[in-house]
């Protein structure tokens, strides 16, 4: 396991619940219409995996990814926004995310 300069932060091989992950993503509807992109903003998106900070399908899709891995995640309405309209995303939409895992940090120094 590679340690970084910050003693409280350790690089890990696979994304696990509780890890702070950094990703780039492009989100689109089934018809191909893009609704969001961290790449377009020029800013990676960071969140704590499994902490409920993102939709359920996003947590599930990132879990187990490795740094540098690219993946397409297809999220059902049940694991997405359900029957709610969110911005330009219609209710009951299947969401498609192309993601790249840029980094993983664990603040749990006791975990291997």
N, C-alpha and C positions, 0 to 999 in steps of 0.2 A: 504494500500500500504506500502510495506516494504522499508525503506530507508537504503542505504548503507553508509559506512563511508565517501565516497566522496560526498560532498554536491551537486555537479552538476550531480550526477548519481543516478537514481531512478530505482528500480526493478519494472517491470510491468508484468501483467498477460499474455497478448497475444502480439505476435510480430506485430508491426504496422510500416507503412512506416516512415522512419526517425530514427528508432531504430537501435542501433548497436547490431547485433546478433552474437553469437558464436555457431558454429555447428561442428559436425563431420559428414562426408559423405563418401559414396562409390559411385562412378559413373561408370556405365557400359553401354555397347551397348545392343541392343535387343538380340543379340546372347549370352549374358552373359559375354563377354570379358570386364574385368575391365580396365578402362583407367585412373582412378585417385582415390586417397583415402587420406583424411586427417588423418585417423587412422593409415595408413601405415607410414605416415610422423611423427606421434606422436605429431602433432600440430593442435589444432582446427583452423578452418577457421573463420575469422571475417570479416564482411562487413556491410555497412549501407543499410538497407532494403529499396528498392524503389528508390535508388539513381543511378541506372544504372551501378553499379560496377560489376554486374554479368549478365548472360543471363536472358532474360525476364522471362522464365519459372521457373527459380530458385527463383526470387523475388516473383512471384505469388504463388509458392508452399510453401514457408516459411511463408508468410503472414497469420496471425491468429493462428500460432502454439503456444503452451505453453511450458515452460521450462520442460525438461524431456520427451517431446513427441517425438515419433519416427514415421516416415512416409516414404512411398515410393512415389516419385514424378516421373511421366512419362511425359517427355517433348518432344513435337512435334518438327520437324525441324524448323518450323516457330517461335517457342519460344526458340529455341536453337541456333545452328550455321548456320541454313539455308543451302545454297548450297556451303558453304565454308568448306574446309578441315582444321581442327585445330588439330595439332599434329597427334595422331593416330586415331582421330575421322574422319571417312569419311564424305563427303558431304551428306546432306539430311538424317542425322541419327536421329532416335528417341533415346533419352537419358533416362536412368533410374538411379535415385539417391535414395539411402537409406540414410535418414538423421536423426540426433538426435539434437534437439535444446538444447544446453548446458546453454545458458545465454542470457539475454536481458538487454540492458542498454539504457535508454533514456537520452539524454543531454538536453531535453526540460523540464526544471524544472517547467514550468507552466502547463504542460499537466497532466491530471489526468488519 
